Amino acid sequence: MAHAAGLSVEQLIARGNEAAPATTAAALRELTARRIQREPMAYILGEREFWGLPFKVSPAVLVPRPDSETVIEAALSLLADRDRSWRILDLGLGSGCLLLTLLREFPAARGVGLEVSEAALAVARTNAAALGVGARAELLLGDWRQPGWREQIGGSFDLLVSNPPYIEAGAIAGLMPEVSRFEPKLALDGGADGLAAYRAIAAEAPRLVAPGGRLLLEVGEGQTPEIYRIFQSTGFTAEAPWKDLGGIDRVVSLKY
């Protein structure tokens, strides 16, 4: 209702006894019709909060989720010096919620983000500018499924973060409608076993992460042991996973 009226929630409460203008009522009906079709609220409103920051979103990007804030929590704990000029890489940039939040938290850091979708990259660039970190973020169009993708990124990075697609291809249709019908399949489909992206990252991670650097990967429930196995022979040392607020292992941590 606040969105339809063009008011803040506080303004809406203060004016709650007033009749809604016809234009507001019509807008509310249109928005409600979209939600009844199970379109995510973030797409309807065009924005979603992440780590206390406003992020523009569109159907080109995954809706930022509280689970992904576990990546930020882990990074802030492991990279204790907030003023150091860390180099951060985000693979599968999406809205930019991981990389851009980290650049806000580490004011001297610089970051590179790789994204396969031009539409998603446009959203991330808008967010980078709005959050005031555009000058420290190099956002690139690229696909880790294609040969030679690493060369356009360079190296080496103190921190590599990613929320890659990790849903088994055959399971996507059975997800809640907000996800299966509206969110981008490219950002969900992790291949037959859900682990294809992790194998691609593992193959190049030793050439992307500096000695002593870390890799933080968001993972699906129950995937942690297999992902650690994927990285066994890459020179990375497995650290304890980070749990989300539901107590589920949500972020795999590896040190190079």
ABEGO torsion letter per residue (X at the ends): XAAAAGBBAAAAAAAAABBBBAAAAAAAAAAAAAAAAGBBAAAAAGBBBBGGBBBBBBAABBBBBAAAAAAAAAAAAABABAABBBBBBBBGAEAGAAAAAAAAABAABBBBBBBABAAAAAAAAAAAAAAGAAAABBBBBBBAABBGAAAAAEOBBABBBBBBBABBAAAAAABBAAAAAABBAAAABAEAAGAAAAAAAAAAAAAABBBGBBBBBBBBBGAAAAAAAAAAAAGBBBBBBBBBAAGBBABBBBBX
